[in-house]
Structures are given as C-alpha cells and as structure tokens.
Amino acid sequence: MTLYKASCHCGAVKYQIEGKLENLIECNCSICSTRAHILWFAPLSAIHFESGEDHLTSYKFGSEHLNHRSCKTCSTAMFSHGEYEGSEKAGINIRTFADIDLSKLDITQYDGKAL
C-alpha cells in the first residue's frame, strides 16, 4: 500500500489516503468531464485530513445521490461521496495527488453519459 498526499490548488485543503491505485476510471458524464476527474474509489473513512476539511464546499445535482466536495477558495474538485452498497464511499480525484505520473496508470474509460 502506498500513502498518497492530496491538496487543492491553493493548499487550503490537504489530506492523505493509503491504498493501491487500481480500478481507476475517467468518466464522460457532465460533471466528471467538465472537471477532468480521474477517479479512484475508496471508503470515505480512509481520507485523513491534515487541514481544510471545514474549507470544503458541497455541490449536489440530479438525484442528489453524490456530494461533490471542492475547495471554497480555489474551487479544486477534491472528491465526491455517497452511500454505495451500505457504506459511505468516496470517488477521489487523483489529479489532486502530489507526484503522480498519470501516464503510468491503467485508466478505464467509463461511459457515464449513457446512464
């Protein structure tokens, strides 16, 4: 397992999460494509904030099933979360991770527009 450090653009929101980057998706739905997300799914409880948890804003749309969290200052999309199969899961935007080489990752294209 690897420890990843995430941060928004202005640095107000910082957190760490440990795990193995697998089952990554790049979704073409309206919000993911607009925000250029590459998502990794993990339990919400795996996110450990260093700072700025209270600096996150929330956005819900459509069925309001997911809570999309962004920095209040710089608007960096950090992650979304919602209940899935009885537990709270997070779709983490790995573009916020420090020192990550996206070209070395296996990323699956996901057709979220079709849902």
MARFIVO-986964 format. One record per residue: residue in one letter; x, y, z of N, C-alpha, C, CB in turn; residue number from 1. Coordinates in Angstrom, 2 decimals. Last residue first. Glycine has a CB too. Layout:
R type      nX      nY      nZ     caX     caY     caZ      cX      cY      cZ     cbX     cbY     cbZ seq
R    A       X       Y       Z       X       Y       Z       X       Y       Z       X       Y       Z NUM
...
This chain:
R type      nX      nY      nZ     caX     caY     caZ      cX      cY      cZ     cbX     cbY     cbZ seq
R    L  -25.74    6.70  -18.67  -26.58    6.34  -17.51  -27.85    7.17  -17.46  -25.81    6.51  -16.21 115
R    A  -24.11    7.59  -20.67  -25.15    6.63  -21.03  -26.09    6.28  -19.87  -24.50    5.38  -21.55 114
R    K  -22.17    9.10  -19.50  -23.22    9.80  -20.25  -24.38    8.88  -20.54  -22.66   10.35  -21.56 113
R    G  -20.29    7.33  -18.53  -21.29    7.85  -17.59  -22.40    8.61  -18.29  -20.63    8.73  -16.57 112
R    D  -18.41    5.16  -19.57  -19.45    5.90  -20.27  -20.56    6.31  -19.31  -20.03    5.05  -21.41 111
R    Y  -15.00    5.28  -18.86  -16.31    4.89  -18.38  -17.38    5.77  -19.02  -16.38    4.98  -16.84 110
R    Q  -11.82    3.99  -19.44  -12.82    4.96  -19.88  -14.20    4.43  -19.49  -12.72    5.22  -21.42 109
R    T   -9.42    3.26  -17.00  -10.51    2.76  -17.83  -11.46    3.91  -18.19  -11.28    1.63  -17.12 108
R    I   -5.99    3.39  -16.73   -7.22    4.15  -16.51   -8.27    3.69  -17.51   -6.97    5.68  -16.64 107
R    D   -3.13    2.59  -15.29   -4.15    1.95  -16.13   -5.49    2.59  -15.79   -4.19    0.39  -15.90 106
R    L   -0.38    4.88  -15.28   -1.54    4.25  -14.63   -2.48    3.65  -15.67   -2.28    5.27  -13.77 105
R    K    1.58    6.43  -16.30    1.98    5.08  -15.85    0.82    4.31  -15.23    3.12    5.18  -14.85 104
R    S    0.59    8.92  -16.77    0.92    8.11  -17.94    1.29    6.67  -17.56    2.08    8.75  -18.71 103
R    L    0.40   10.17  -14.31   -0.80    9.58  -14.89   -0.50    8.67  -16.07   -1.75   10.67  -15.33 102
R    D    2.28   10.18  -11.68    2.51   10.15  -13.12    1.35    9.42  -13.78    3.88    9.46  -13.47 101
R    I    2.27   12.31   -8.89    1.68   11.14   -9.55    1.87   11.27  -11.06    0.16   11.01   -9.20 100
R    D    2.91   14.33   -6.92    3.91   13.43   -7.51    3.31   12.16   -8.11    4.92   13.05   -6.48  99
R    A   -0.11   14.56   -5.07    1.25   15.04   -5.34    2.06   13.94   -6.01    1.94   15.51   -4.02  98
R    F   -3.43   14.47   -6.34   -2.32   13.81   -5.64   -0.99   14.41   -6.04   -2.33   12.30   -5.93  97
R    T   -5.45   15.42   -7.88   -5.04   16.26   -6.74   -3.88   15.66   -5.96   -6.22   16.47   -5.81  96
R    R   -6.11   13.48   -9.63   -5.33   14.61  -10.18   -4.88   15.56   -9.07   -6.16   15.38  -11.22  95
R    I   -7.82   11.75   -8.40   -6.38   11.53   -8.20   -5.52   12.61   -8.84   -5.99   10.18   -8.76  94
R    N  -10.56   12.31   -6.72   -9.93   12.85   -7.91   -8.41   12.75   -7.76  -10.38   14.33   -8.16  93
R    I  -12.42    9.64   -5.47  -11.33   10.58   -5.21  -10.69   11.01   -6.53  -10.28    9.96   -4.27  92
R    G  -15.35    8.92   -4.31  -14.72    8.93   -5.63  -13.67   10.02   -5.59  -15.77    9.16   -6.79  91
R    A  -16.06    7.09   -1.40  -15.58    8.34   -1.99  -15.01    8.06   -3.37  -14.51    9.01   -1.09  90
R    K  -18.83    5.66    0.41  -17.67    5.56   -0.50  -17.32    6.94   -1.03  -17.97    4.59   -1.67  89
R    E  -20.37    4.30    3.12  -20.04    5.58    2.51  -18.75    5.44    1.71  -19.89    6.69    3.59  88
R    S  -22.37    1.33    2.57  -21.33    2.09    3.24  -21.00    3.36    2.44  -20.05    1.23    3.43  87
R    G  -24.39    0.00    1.12  -24.44    0.02    2.57  -23.32    0.74    3.30  -24.46   -1.33    3.04  86
R    E  -23.80    0.39   -1.62  -23.86   -0.95   -1.06  -23.70   -0.94    0.47  -22.78   -1.82   -1.68  85
R    Y  -22.97    3.62   -1.01  -22.92    2.59   -2.04  -22.84    1.24   -1.36  -21.72    2.81   -3.01  84
R    E  -23.50    7.04   -0.41  -23.67    5.66    0.04  -23.70    4.71   -1.15  -24.97    5.52    0.87  83
R    G  -20.85    9.30   -1.36  -22.23    8.91   -1.21  -22.31    7.45   -0.78  -23.01    9.13   -2.52  82
R    H  -18.71   11.91   -2.61  -19.01   10.76   -1.76  -20.51   10.54   -1.66  -18.42   10.96   -0.36  81
R    S  -15.87   13.18   -4.41  -17.31   13.12   -4.17  -17.56   11.93   -3.25  -18.12   13.00   -5.52  80
R    F  -13.06   15.44   -4.22  -13.67   14.11   -4.23  -15.18   14.27   -4.16  -13.14   13.24   -3.05  79
R    M  -12.06   18.00   -5.20  -11.24   17.06   -4.44  -11.78   15.63   -4.52  -11.16   17.49   -3.00  78
R    A  -11.77   20.49   -7.42  -12.66   19.37   -7.12  -11.82   18.26   -6.48  -13.39   18.85   -8.41  77
R    T  -10.92   23.74   -6.51  -10.41   22.44   -6.92  -11.38   21.35   -6.47   -8.99   22.18   -6.34  76
R    S  -11.64   26.35   -5.75  -12.63   25.51   -6.46  -12.08   24.18   -6.98  -13.18   26.27   -7.61  75
R    C  -10.24   28.00   -4.09   -9.73   27.82   -5.46  -10.61   26.93   -6.33   -8.34   27.24   -5.41  74
R    T  -11.99   28.23   -1.73  -11.18   29.32   -2.27  -10.84   29.14   -3.74   -9.91   29.46   -1.48  73
R    K  -13.33   25.89   -1.10  -14.09   27.14   -1.15  -13.31   28.27   -1.82  -14.48   27.56    0.26  72
R    C  -12.74   22.87   -2.87  -12.18   23.94   -2.03  -12.99   25.23   -2.21  -10.69   24.18   -2.38  71
R    S  -15.44   20.47   -3.01  -14.42   21.33   -3.63  -13.93   22.36   -2.63  -14.99   22.04   -4.89  70
R    R  -17.34   17.54   -3.42  -16.63   18.43   -2.49  -15.48   19.15   -3.18  -16.11   17.63   -1.28  69
R    H  -20.51   16.36   -4.04  -19.24   16.73   -4.69  -18.56   17.81   -3.85  -19.48   17.22   -6.15  68
R    N  -22.37   13.79   -3.11  -21.98   15.09   -2.57  -20.60   15.40   -3.13  -21.98   15.09   -0.98  67
R    L  -24.90   11.99   -4.85  -23.50   12.23   -4.53  -23.28   13.66   -4.05  -22.62   11.96   -5.75  66
R    H  -27.65   12.16   -5.18  -27.10   10.97   -4.52  -25.66   11.20   -4.07  -27.17    9.76   -5.46  65
R    E  -29.19   13.95   -6.55  -28.55   14.39   -5.31  -28.03   13.22   -4.49  -29.52   15.20   -4.48  64
R    S  -30.08   13.51   -9.07  -30.72   12.74   -7.99  -30.20   13.12   -6.61  -30.52   11.25   -8.22  63
R    G  -28.92   16.63   -9.98  -29.65   15.46  -10.44  -30.37   14.78   -9.29  -28.72   14.47  -11.12  62
R    F  -26.40   17.56   -7.53  -27.27   17.81   -8.67  -28.00   16.53   -9.05  -26.47   18.36   -9.87  61
R    K  -24.51   19.29   -5.07  -25.32   18.13   -5.46  -26.16   18.52   -6.66  -26.22   17.63   -4.28  60
R    Y  -21.61   20.31   -3.47  -22.49   20.52   -4.62  -23.20   19.21   -4.93  -21.69   21.03   -5.86  59
R    S  -19.88   21.99   -0.83  -20.60   20.84   -1.37  -21.47   21.24   -2.54  -21.45   20.17   -0.29  58
R    T  -16.58   22.96    0.18  -17.96   23.27   -0.16  -18.58   22.04   -0.80  -18.05   24.51   -1.10  57
R    L  -14.14   22.90    2.75  -14.76   22.28    1.58  -16.19   22.76    1.41  -14.73   20.75    1.71  56
R    H  -13.01   23.68    5.05  -12.87   24.61    3.92  -13.46   24.03    2.63  -11.39   24.95    3.71  55
R    D  -12.97   21.76    6.92  -14.02   22.76    7.07  -13.98   23.80    5.94  -13.89   23.46    8.42  54
R    E  -10.64   20.51    6.13  -11.91   19.79    5.97  -13.09   20.77    6.05  -12.05   18.68    7.06  53
R    G   -8.12   21.79    6.43   -9.10   22.29    5.48  -10.39   21.51    5.30   -8.48   22.38    4.23  52
R    S   -5.55   19.34    6.90   -6.10   20.68    7.08   -7.24   20.89    6.08   -5.00   21.77    6.91  51
R    E   -5.32   16.64    6.85   -4.27   17.38    7.54   -4.77   18.78    7.85   -2.96   17.43    6.69  50
R    F   -7.68   14.02    6.92   -7.38   15.43    6.64   -6.23   15.93    7.50   -8.61   16.29    6.88  49
R    H   -7.84   11.04    5.47   -7.38   11.63    6.73   -6.90   13.06    6.46   -6.24   10.76    7.38  48
R    I  -10.00    8.70    4.12   -9.44   10.05    3.92   -9.10   10.64    5.29  -10.43   10.98    3.15  47
R    A  -11.33    6.44    4.80   -9.89    6.30    4.53   -9.21    7.65    4.31   -9.68    5.42    3.31  46
R    S  -14.03    6.94    4.93  -13.28    6.95    6.20  -11.77    6.81    6.00  -13.77    5.83    7.10  45
R    L  -14.91    6.41    2.38  -14.75    7.81    2.79  -13.90    7.91    4.05  -16.12    8.46    3.03  44
R    P  -13.21    3.80    0.69  -14.12    4.20    1.77  -13.86    5.66    2.16  -13.95    3.27    3.01  43
R    A  -12.69    4.56   -2.82  -12.22    4.08   -1.52  -13.27    4.43   -0.47  -10.83    4.70   -1.14  42
R    F  -11.84    4.84   -6.22  -12.87    4.67   -5.21  -12.32    3.99   -3.96  -14.03    3.86   -5.77  41
R    W  -10.65    7.32   -8.31  -10.28    6.12   -7.58  -11.27    6.01   -6.42   -8.76    6.16   -7.07  40
R    L  -10.90    9.10  -11.38  -11.42    8.69  -10.08  -10.89    7.35   -9.60  -12.90    8.63  -10.14  39
R    I  -10.16   12.03  -12.78   -9.78   10.63  -12.88  -10.03   10.09  -11.48   -8.24   10.42  -13.38  38
R    H  -11.98   14.86  -14.00  -11.70   13.87  -12.96  -11.08   12.59  -13.53  -12.98   13.52  -12.21  37
R    A  -12.59   17.27  -15.33  -11.42   16.46  -15.72  -11.01   15.46  -14.65  -10.25   17.37  -16.04  36
R    R  -14.89   18.71  -15.05  -13.86   18.88  -14.01  -12.59   18.06  -14.26  -14.44   18.51  -12.66  35
R    T  -16.32   17.84  -17.27  -16.09   19.27  -17.07  -14.96   19.52  -16.09  -17.36   19.95  -16.57  34
R    S  -16.42   15.08  -16.83  -15.70   15.59  -18.00  -15.41   17.08  -17.86  -16.49   15.33  -19.28  33
R    C  -17.92   14.98  -14.44  -16.56   14.43  -14.49  -15.77   14.98  -15.68  -16.61   12.90  -14.57  32
R    I  -20.39   16.17  -15.17  -19.54   16.79  -14.14  -18.10   16.28  -14.22  -20.11   16.52  -12.75  31
R    S  -21.41   14.58  -17.37  -21.30   16.05  -17.44  -20.35   16.63  -16.41  -22.67   16.66  -17.26  30
R    C  -19.34   11.64  -17.97  -20.58   12.31  -17.59  -20.34   13.83  -17.52  -21.11   11.77  -16.22  29
R    N  -17.14   10.12  -18.62  -17.51   11.19  -19.55  -18.85   11.84  -19.20  -17.57   10.64  -20.96  28
R    C  -14.47    9.19  -16.41  -15.88    9.17  -16.76  -16.20   10.34  -17.69  -16.76    9.21  -15.50  27
R    E  -11.98    7.17  -15.88  -12.16    8.51  -16.43  -13.55    8.51  -17.05  -11.03    8.90  -17.48  26
R    I  -11.02    5.17  -13.08  -11.87    5.47  -14.22  -11.79    6.94  -14.61  -13.32    5.10  -13.92  25
R    L   -9.13    2.50  -11.67   -9.28    3.93  -11.93  -10.19    4.13  -13.14   -7.91    4.60  -12.17  24
R    N   -8.43    0.06  -10.45   -9.81    0.31  -10.90  -10.08    1.79  -11.10  -10.80   -0.27   -9.90  23
R    E   -6.00    1.28   -8.11   -6.50    0.29   -9.05   -7.95    0.63   -9.37   -6.37   -1.15   -8.47  22
R    L   -3.60    2.13   -6.01   -4.36    2.73   -7.11   -4.73    1.66   -8.12   -3.55    3.87   -7.78  21
R    K   -3.95    1.15   -2.76   -3.35    0.75   -4.03   -4.22    1.34   -5.14   -3.24   -0.82   -4.16  20
R    G   -3.47    3.33    0.09   -4.10    2.26   -0.67   -3.32    1.94   -1.92   -5.52    2.64   -1.04  19
R    E   -4.27    6.10    2.10   -3.37    4.99    1.83   -4.14    3.92    1.06   -2.78    4.41    3.14  18
R    I   -4.30    9.61    2.02   -5.05    8.37    1.91   -4.08    7.28    1.51   -6.22    8.49    0.87  17
R    Q   -4.49   12.91    3.35   -3.72   11.72    2.98   -4.67   10.55    2.88   -2.59   11.43    4.01  16
R    Y   -5.11   16.37    2.46   -5.41   15.10    3.12   -4.48   14.01    2.62   -6.86   14.71    2.90  15
R    K   -5.90   19.79    2.52   -4.87   18.76    2.38   -5.32   17.51    3.11   -3.50   19.25    2.94  14
R    V   -6.86   22.90    1.46   -7.36   21.56    1.77   -6.25   20.55    1.49   -8.64   21.23    0.92  13
R    A   -5.25   25.08    0.79   -6.09   25.16    1.99   -6.60   23.79    2.43   -7.28   26.09    1.74  12
R    G   -3.83   25.11   -1.58   -3.22   24.48   -0.41   -4.05   24.53    0.86   -1.93   25.12   -0.13  11
R    C   -4.78   25.91   -4.02   -4.29   26.96   -3.11   -3.66   26.41   -1.84   -5.43   27.89   -2.74  10
R    H   -5.48   23.41   -5.18   -4.52   24.30   -5.84   -3.95   25.34   -4.88   -5.18   24.99   -7.02   9
R    C   -5.55   20.78   -2.67   -6.18   21.65   -3.66   -5.12   22.60   -4.22   -7.38   22.45   -3.02   8
R    S   -3.89   17.65   -2.34   -4.03   19.05   -1.99   -4.80   19.77   -3.08   -2.64   19.71   -1.78   7
R    A   -2.83   14.52   -0.97   -3.65   15.31   -1.90   -3.75   16.73   -1.39   -5.05   14.68   -2.07   6
R    K   -0.65   11.85   -0.87   -0.97   13.15   -0.30   -1.68   13.97   -1.36    0.31   13.89    0.21   5
R    Y   -0.73    8.38   -0.24   -0.86    9.48   -1.20   -1.25   10.74   -0.46   -1.90    9.14   -2.30   4
R    L    1.05    5.55    0.50    0.43    6.72    1.09    0.44    7.84    0.05    1.16    7.16    2.40   3
R    T    0.39    2.26   -0.65    1.13    3.50   -0.78    0.34    4.62   -0.12    1.42    3.82   -2.27   2
R    M    0.84   -1.18    0.00    0.00    0.00    0.00    0.88    1.24    0.00   -0.95    0.00    1.21   1
